[in-house]
Amino acid sequence: MTPVRRAPSPRVDYASRDYWAGTIKMGLSKFFILRVLHNGPLHGYDIARLVERTTNGCCSPTEGTIYPVLREFEAGGFVTATEEVVGGRQRRVYALTDAGRAAFRVALEAWMEATAALQDTGRAFATADRARAEQRSGGACCT
């Protein structure tokens, strides 16, 4: 019997900004979908465009990412979907439920805590970086 060879796992480049940006955007997209629906009902295309506008392009969800999230939210009771005719076309319009509004508030608190931790980490890193630079230069200041 011949042993089965496994294809090597794709290597994750943790030094890649694209990796970290993608990871962050994945979580933020769900948050911002709830955020834009907080203002009122929207159909999928408008949700995607408003998320992009609200985040100044940081999050640009595609149809391939937005509709699975909306179905997940709908299955969980966080949004409702109704069929409407818009411009002669049948469209699903999504609206937050009370549970969706509560979920948004919880998500906002969680993201604000994470943001504060990131800011603290950034300040600590900058302080440590400056101290290392001063140590390397012997503490002397150039004039």
Solvent accessible surface area in square Angstrom, and as a share of the most:
residue,aa,sasa,rsa
1,M,240,1.07
2,T,115,0.67
3,P,111,0.70
4,V,137,0.79
5,R,226,0.83
6,R,220,0.80
7,A,90,0.70
8,P,125,0.78
9,S,97,0.63
10,P,122,0.77
11,R,212,0.77
12,V,66,0.38
13,D,70,0.36
14,Y,132,0.50
15,A,99,0.76
16,S,30,0.19
17,R,194,0.71
18,D,119,0.62
19,Y,75,0.28
20,W,120,0.42
21,A,21,0.17
22,G,35,0.33
23,T,61,0.36
24,I,87,0.44
25,K,75,0.32
26,M,142,0.63
27,G,33,0.31
28,L,29,0.14
29,S,17,0.11
30,K,76,0.32
31,F,18,0.07
32,F,38,0.16
33,I,1,0.00
34,L,11,0.05
35,R,81,0.29
36,V,1,0.01
37,L,0,0.00
38,H,63,0.28
39,N,109,0.56
40,G,18,0.17
41,P,85,0.53
42,L,36,0.18
43,H,22,0.10
44,G,3,0.03
45,Y,123,0.47
46,D,54,0.28
47,I,0,0.00
48,A,5,0.04
49,R,80,0.29
50,L,46,0.23
51,V,0,0.00
52,E,59,0.27
53,R,164,0.60
54,T,54,0.31
55,T,17,0.10
56,N,143,0.73
57,G,39,0.37
58,C,57,0.34
59,C,0,0.00
60,S,54,0.35
61,P,8,0.05
62,T,83,0.48
63,E,122,0.55
64,G,61,0.59
65,T,74,0.43
66,I,1,0.01
67,Y,63,0.24
68,P,59,0.37
69,V,18,0.10
70,L,0,0.00
71,R,144,0.52
72,E,94,0.42
73,F,20,0.08
74,E,59,0.26
75,A,95,0.74
76,G,44,0.42
77,G,35,0.34
78,F,70,0.29
79,V,3,0.02
80,T,66,0.38
81,A,24,0.19
82,T,75,0.44
83,E,90,0.40
84,E,80,0.36
85,V,104,0.60
86,V,55,0.32
87,G,79,0.76
88,G,69,0.67
89,R,151,0.55
90,Q,115,0.51
91,R,58,0.21
92,R,100,0.36
93,V,16,0.09
94,Y,6,0.02
95,A,27,0.21
96,L,18,0.09
97,T,32,0.19
98,D,119,0.62
99,A,48,0.37
100,G,0,0.00
101,R,80,0.29
102,A,44,0.34
103,A,28,0.22
104,F,17,0.07
105,R,132,0.48
106,V,99,0.57
107,A,23,0.18
108,L,72,0.36
109,E,113,0.51
110,A,57,0.44
111,W,77,0.27
112,M,117,0.52
113,E,124,0.56
114,A,42,0.32
115,T,54,0.31
116,A,49,0.38
117,A,57,0.44
118,L,123,0.61
119,Q,99,0.44
120,D,80,0.41
121,T,87,0.51
122,G,39,0.37
123,R,142,0.52
124,A,64,0.50
125,F,127,0.53
126,A,40,0.31
127,T,78,0.45
128,A,43,0.33
129,D,60,0.31
130,R,142,0.52
131,A,56,0.44
132,R,104,0.38
133,A,49,0.38
134,E,107,0.48
135,Q,145,0.65
136,R,184,0.67
137,S,68,0.44
138,G,65,0.63
139,G,56,0.54
140,A,73,0.56
141,C,119,0.71
142,C,125,0.75
143,T,180,1.05
